[in-house]
């Protein structure tokens, strides 16, 4: 994944602007992020490529959407349509591309692992035990991750939809499998790997949304 010179300059200029508007020095940002001041300076002056882990920390401590920094860094990000029901701003393909290009995940990674985990939870989601697990533990798990992440709003929406009475068994199966994945599944991708703290949960949500979209298209 290549980065053009003007895109690098956009990232450096953006970081400098954010530091200025937030009255932060590079030294202070270094203290907040545990990124060496020299590294921050080199990134801000377009002398060093920012790693995804850098972008995540910058986004958190500078109060800016992660996707904005990823775009400024020159990564190929596909934005959702404005009227899209999803607030997940990065496509599954792009997430995998960034992971591989950043040497955080080998090229043999595929979504089959996550699809397999979701399939395990589909029937469980329709049982009383599965329903009880979702109702009792979903909000607790959200609190555990501090309600952070671009996928949390979608999970909350999916939870509300799962709890609704007027949904089909197929919808409930899809929604429940994603919610149970979030609650129960062991991370397939380590949390520290990519700017999303719970990346595989994010992917599971996107898979669920894609399936629901196809289901809605079949039954307008």
C-alpha positions as CSV (number, residue, x, y, z in Angstrom):
1,X,0.0,0.0,0.0
2,X,1.8,3.1,-1.2
3,X,1.7,6.6,0.2
4,X,2.0,9.7,-2.0
5,X,4.1,12.6,-0.9
6,X,1.2,15.1,-0.7
7,X,-0.7,12.5,1.5
8,X,2.3,12.3,3.9
9,X,2.3,16.1,4.1
10,X,-1.4,16.1,4.9
11,X,-0.8,13.8,7.8
12,X,2.1,15.9,9.1
13,X,0.2,19.2,8.7
14,X,-2.9,17.7,10.4
15,X,-0.9,16.5,13.4
16,X,0.7,19.9,13.8
17,X,-2.7,21.6,13.5
18,X,-4.3,19.3,16.1
19,X,-1.4,19.9,18.5
20,X,-1.7,23.7,18.1
21,X,-5.5,23.8,18.5
22,X,-5.4,21.6,21.5
23,X,-2.5,23.5,23.1
24,X,-0.3,20.4,23.2
25,X,3.4,20.1,22.6
26,X,5.0,17.1,21.0
27,X,6.6,16.3,24.4
28,X,3.2,16.3,26.0
29,X,1.7,14.0,23.3
30,X,4.7,11.8,23.8
31,X,3.9,11.5,27.5
32,X,0.2,10.7,26.7
33,X,0.9,8.1,24.0
34,X,4.2,6.7,25.2
35,X,5.5,7.3,21.6
36,X,9.0,8.8,21.6
37,X,9.1,12.6,21.0
38,X,11.6,12.1,18.2
39,X,9.2,9.6,16.4
40,X,6.3,12.1,16.7
41,X,8.5,14.9,15.3
42,X,9.6,12.7,12.4
43,X,6.0,11.8,11.6
44,X,4.8,15.4,11.9
45,X,7.6,16.5,9.6
46,X,6.9,13.7,7.0
47,X,10.2,12.0,7.6
48,X,8.8,8.8,9.0
49,X,5.7,6.7,8.0
50,X,3.2,6.5,10.8
51,X,2.3,2.9,11.9
52,X,-1.3,2.0,12.4
53,X,-0.6,1.8,16.2
54,X,0.7,5.4,16.1
55,X,-2.5,6.5,14.3
56,X,-4.7,4.8,16.9
57,X,-2.9,6.6,19.8
58,X,-3.0,9.9,18.0
59,X,-6.7,9.6,17.3
60,X,-7.5,8.8,20.9
61,X,-5.4,11.5,22.5
62,X,-6.0,14.2,19.9
63,X,-9.7,13.6,19.7
64,X,-10.1,12.9,16.0
65,X,-11.7,10.0,14.2
66,X,-9.2,7.3,13.4
67,X,-10.4,7.1,9.8
68,X,-9.4,10.7,9.3
69,X,-5.8,10.0,10.2
70,X,-5.7,6.8,8.2
71,X,-6.9,8.7,5.2
72,X,-4.3,11.5,5.8
73,X,-1.6,8.8,6.1
74,X,-2.4,7.7,2.5
75,X,-4.2,4.4,3.3
76,X,-7.0,3.4,0.9
77,X,-10.1,3.9,3.0
78,X,-13.6,3.3,1.6
79,X,-16.1,5.6,3.3
80,X,-19.7,4.5,3.8
81,X,-22.4,6.4,2.1
82,X,-23.9,9.1,4.3
83,X,-27.2,7.3,4.5
84,X,-25.6,4.0,5.3
85,X,-26.8,2.3,8.5
86,X,-23.3,1.5,9.4
87,X,-20.8,3.7,11.2
88,X,-18.0,1.4,10.4
89,X,-15.8,3.6,8.2
90,X,-13.3,1.0,7.0
91,X,-14.1,-1.9,4.8
92,X,-13.2,-5.5,5.6
93,X,-10.8,-5.7,2.6
94,X,-9.1,-2.5,3.7
95,X,-8.6,-3.7,7.2
96,X,-7.0,-6.8,6.0
97,X,-4.8,-4.9,3.6
98,X,-3.5,-2.6,6.3
99,X,-2.9,-5.5,8.6
100,X,-0.8,-7.3,6.1
101,X,1.0,-4.3,4.8
102,X,1.9,-3.3,8.4
103,X,3.4,-6.7,9.1
104,X,0.9,-7.3,11.9
105,X,-0.8,-10.2,10.3
106,X,0.4,-12.8,7.8
107,X,-1.1,-12.9,4.3
108,X,-2.8,-16.3,5.0
109,X,-5.3,-14.6,7.3
110,X,-8.8,-14.9,6.0
111,X,-12.3,-14.4,7.3
112,X,-13.2,-18.1,7.4
113,X,-12.1,-18.2,11.1
114,X,-14.6,-15.5,12.0
115,X,-17.3,-16.9,9.8
116,X,-16.7,-20.3,11.6
117,X,-17.1,-18.7,15.0
118,X,-20.2,-16.9,14.0
119,X,-21.8,-20.1,12.7
120,X,-21.2,-21.8,16.0
121,X,-23.3,-19.1,17.8
122,X,-26.2,-19.0,15.3
123,X,-28.3,-21.8,16.8
124,X,-27.3,-20.9,20.4
125,X,-28.7,-17.4,19.7
126,X,-32.2,-18.9,19.3
127,X,-32.1,-20.8,22.5
128,X,-33.4,-19.5,25.9
129,X,-29.9,-20.0,27.3
130,X,-28.4,-18.0,24.4
131,X,-31.0,-15.3,24.8
132,X,-30.3,-15.1,28.5
133,X,-26.6,-14.8,27.9
134,X,-27.1,-11.9,25.5
135,X,-29.6,-10.1,27.7
136,X,-27.5,-10.6,30.9
137,X,-24.0,-10.0,29.6
138,X,-24.1,-7.6,26.6
139,X,-24.2,-4.3,28.5
140,X,-21.6,-5.6,30.9
141,X,-19.2,-6.4,28.0
142,X,-19.8,-3.0,26.5
143,X,-18.9,-1.4,29.9
144,X,-15.8,-3.7,30.0
145,X,-14.5,-2.2,26.7
146,X,-15.4,1.3,28.0
147,X,-18.0,1.7,25.3
148,X,-15.2,2.6,22.8
149,X,-14.8,1.8,19.2
150,X,-16.4,2.6,15.9
151,X,-18.4,-0.7,16.1
152,X,-20.0,-0.1,19.5
153,X,-22.9,2.0,18.1
154,X,-23.6,-0.7,15.7
155,X,-23.5,-3.4,18.4
156,X,-25.9,-1.3,20.5
157,X,-28.2,-1.0,17.5
158,X,-28.0,-4.7,16.8
159,X,-28.8,-5.5,20.5
160,X,-31.9,-3.3,20.4
161,X,-33.0,-5.0,17.1
162,X,-32.3,-8.4,18.6
163,X,-34.6,-7.5,21.6
164,X,-37.4,-6.3,19.4
165,X,-40.4,-8.6,19.1
166,X,-41.2,-8.1,15.4
167,X,-38.1,-9.6,13.8
168,X,-37.8,-12.8,11.9
169,X,-36.0,-15.9,13.1
170,X,-33.3,-15.4,10.5
171,X,-32.7,-11.8,11.6
172,X,-32.5,-13.0,15.2
173,X,-30.0,-15.7,14.3
174,X,-27.7,-13.3,12.5
175,X,-28.0,-10.6,15.2
176,X,-27.6,-13.1,18.1
177,X,-24.5,-14.7,16.5
178,X,-22.7,-11.4,16.3
179,X,-23.7,-10.4,19.9
180,X,-22.6,-13.7,21.2
181,X,-19.3,-13.4,19.3
182,X,-18.7,-10.1,21.0
183,X,-19.6,-11.5,24.4
184,X,-18.0,-14.9,24.3
185,X,-15.5,-15.4,21.5
186,X,-11.8,-15.6,22.1
187,X,-10.0,-13.0,20.0
188,X,-8.8,-14.5,16.7
189,X,-6.7,-11.3,16.1
190,X,-4.8,-10.0,19.2
191,X,-6.2,-6.7,20.4
192,X,-2.9,-4.9,20.2
193,X,-2.5,-5.7,16.5
194,X,-4.4,-2.8,14.8
195,X,-5.9,0.6,15.8
196,X,-9.2,-1.1,16.6
197,X,-8.9,-2.5,20.1
198,X,-11.3,-5.3,19.2
199,X,-10.6,-5.8,15.5
200,X,-12.2,-9.2,15.0
201,X,-15.4,-8.0,16.8
202,X,-15.4,-5.1,14.3
203,X,-15.1,-7.6,11.5
204,X,-17.8,-9.8,12.9
205,X,-20.2,-6.8,13.1
206,X,-19.5,-5.9,9.5
207,X,-20.1,-9.4,8.4
208,X,-23.4,-9.4,10.3
209,X,-24.4,-6.1,8.8
210,X,-23.6,-7.4,5.3
211,X,-25.8,-10.4,5.9
212,X,-28.6,-8.3,7.3
213,X,-28.4,-6.0,4.3
214,X,-28.7,-9.0,1.9
215,X,-31.6,-10.3,4.0
216,X,-33.4,-6.9,3.8
217,X,-32.9,-6.7,0.1
218,X,-34.6,-10.1,-0.3
219,X,-37.5,-9.0,1.8
220,X,-38.2,-5.3,1.1
